[in-house]
Amino acid sequence: MTTLRFGLEPTPVGTAVIVVGDDGLVALEVTDAPLEHAIEPLVHRLGVVVEHDPSAAEPVAAQLREYFEGDRAAFDVRIDWRLVRGFTRAALQAICDIPYGETASYGEVAIAAGAPRAARAVGTACATTPISLVVPVHRVVRADGSLGEYGGSPERKRFLVDLERDAVVQGLVPGVASRAPSRPAPRAASPGS
C-alpha cells in the first residue's frame, strides 16, 4: 500500500494541510476543520496510508510562508496530479498560468484549457481542486469581475486576491514588476452570489 506524508502549516487564511508523495504535492487544503476532515477523504479515495511527517511537507510549507510574506509570486513545487483527470486537470493547469496579482474569468480559463464553452466546468474544477494556493484557483473570478466563492469562504478568496494585488502595486514581490491592478476586484460579492 502506498504511503503519503503530510504536514501542517498555519497561514493567515487557515491551516494548510500539505500532503506529499514520491511524485510531488498530492493535496493542499486550507481548513479550519478538524484534521481528519482533510485526511480521511484522501485515505478512502486513494486507498493509501497517510502519515504525519512535517519534514516531508517542509519544502511546500517554506514556500507558503514566503508567499504570505510577499516574497514569492510563483510556487516551485512538483505536482502529482493523481486526483484530477480530463478537463479538470486541463483547467487547473491553465489556472496555473494566471499571473500573480491578476485574475481571469471562468470563461477565459475555459478557452485557455481548450474548451471555450466549459466555463461551468471550470467552476467545478475550482470548487473541487485537491490543491489550493499552489494551484491559484483564487485568481478565477466571474465574468463581471465579482469574486464568487472559494471553498465556501469568499473571505479567504478576497484576502488572497488583495494580498497579491497589494504586493504587486507596492512592488514587494521579487520578479514581479510594480503595476496598477489590471482589473479591479469588487469589495463585496454581487447580489445572488
CORHU-V177123 format. One record per residue. N is the residue number from 1. RES is the residue in three letters. PHI is phi in whole degrees, -180 to 180 (NA if undefined). Layout:
n: (N & N)
res: (RES & RES)
phi: (PHI & PHI)
//
This chain:
n: (1 & 2 & 3 & 4 & 5 & 6 & 7 & 8 & 9 & 10 & 11 & 12 & 13 & 14 & 15 & 16 & 17 & 18 & 19 & 20 & 21 & 22 & 23 & 24 & 25 & 26 & 27 & 28 & 29 & 30 & 31 & 32 & 33 & 34 & 35 & 36 & 37 & 38 & 39 & 40 & 41 & 42 & 43 & 44 & 45 & 46 & 47 & 48 & 49 & 50 & 51 & 52 & 53 & 54 & 55 & 56 & 57 & 58 & 59 & 60 & 61 & 62 & 63 & 64 & 65 & 66 & 67 & 68 & 69 & 70 & 71 & 72 & 73 & 74 & 75 & 76 & 77 & 78 & 79 & 80 & 81 & 82 & 83 & 84 & 85 & 86 & 87 & 88 & 89 & 90 & 91 & 92 & 93 & 94 & 95 & 96 & 97 & 98 & 99 & 100 & 101 & 102 & 103 & 104 & 105 & 106 & 107 & 108 & 109 & 110 & 111 & 112 & 113 & 114 & 115 & 116 & 117 & 118 & 119 & 120 & 121 & 122 & 123 & 124 & 125 & 126 & 127 & 128 & 129 & 130 & 131 & 132 & 133 & 134 & 135 & 136 & 137 & 138 & 139 & 140 & 141 & 142 & 143 & 144 & 145 & 146 & 147 & 148 & 149 & 150 & 151 & 152 & 153 & 154 & 155 & 156 & 157 & 158 & 159 & 160 & 161 & 162 & 163 & 164 & 165 & 166 & 167 & 168 & 169 & 170 & 171 & 172 & 173 & 174 & 175 & 176 & 177 & 178 & 179 & 180 & 181 & 182 & 183 & 184 & 185 & 186 & 187 & 188 & 189 & 190 & 191 & 192 & 193)
res: (MET & THR & THR & LEU & ARG & PHE & GLY & LEU & GLU & PRO & THR & PRO & VAL & GLY & THR & ALA & VAL & ILE & VAL & VAL & GLY & ASP & ASP & GLY & LEU & VAL & ALA & LEU & GLU & VAL & THR & ASP & ALA & PRO & LEU & GLU & HIS & ALA & ILE & GLU & PRO & LEU & VAL & HIS & ARG & LEU & GLY & VAL & VAL & VAL & GLU & HIS & ASP & PRO & SER & ALA & ALA & GLU & PRO & VAL & ALA & ALA & GLN & LEU & ARG & GLU & TYR & PHE & GLU & GLY & ASP & ARG & ALA & ALA & PHE & ASP & VAL & ARG & ILE & ASP & TRP & ARG & LEU & VAL & ARG & GLY & PHE & THR & ARG & ALA & ALA & LEU & GLN & ALA & ILE & CYS & ASP & ILE & PRO & TYR & GLY & GLU & THR & ALA & SER & TYR & GLY & GLU & VAL & ALA & ILE & ALA & ALA & GLY & ALA & PRO & ARG & ALA & ALA & ARG & ALA & VAL & GLY & THR & ALA & CYS & ALA & THR & THR & PRO & ILE & SER & LEU & VAL & VAL & PRO & VAL & HIS & ARG & VAL & VAL & ARG & ALA & ASP & GLY & SER & LEU & GLY & GLU & TYR & GLY & GLY & SER & PRO & GLU & ARG & LYS & ARG & PHE & LEU & VAL & ASP & LEU & GLU & ARG & ASP & ALA & VAL & VAL & GLN & GLY & LEU & VAL & PRO & GLY & VAL & ALA & SER & ARG & ALA & PRO & SER & ARG & PRO & ALA & PRO & ARG & ALA & ALA & SER & PRO & GLY & SER)
phi: (NA & -70 & -117 & -106 & -121 & -137 & -141 & -119 & -136 & -69 & -133 & -65 & -111 & 133 & -83 & -86 & -96 & -107 & -116 & -125 & -130 & -64 & -100 & 123 & -75 & -94 & -154 & -146 & -121 & -97 & -146 & -111 & -80 & -57 & -53 & -62 & -69 & -92 & -86 & -57 & -59 & -66 & -58 & -72 & -67 & -99 & 65 & -124 & -98 & -120 & -112 & -74 & -150 & -56 & -66 & -68 & -90 & -58 & -58 & -71 & -59 & -63 & -69 & -62 & -60 & -63 & -60 & -72 & -84 & 84 & -104 & -142 & -103 & -137 & -90 & -109 & -130 & -76 & -105 & -95 & -85 & -58 & -89 & -132 & -139 & 57 & -64 & -57 & -64 & -60 & -65 & -66 & -68 & -65 & -62 & -62 & -90 & -72 & -63 & -53 & 83 & -119 & -130 & -141 & -80 & -58 & -65 & -64 & -67 & -59 & -62 & -63 & -87 & 90 & -138 & -55 & -99 & -107 & -59 & -65 & -66 & -64 & -59 & -65 & -61 & -64 & -69 & -110 & -58 & -82 & -127 & -95 & 64 & -64 & -95 & -80 & -63 & -67 & -85 & -98 & -127 & -71 & -59 & -84 & 91 & -71 & -70 & 79 & -91 & -159 & 56 & 78 & -136 & -62 & -65 & -64 & -62 & -58 & -59 & -68 & -63 & -65 & -54 & -70 & -62 & -62 & -64 & -68 & -59 & -85 & 69 & -87 & -95 & -58 & 84 & -119 & -68 & -66 & -158 & -73 & -59 & -77 & -141 & -66 & -92 & -68 & -81 & -137 & -68 & -72 & -58 & 83 & -74)
//
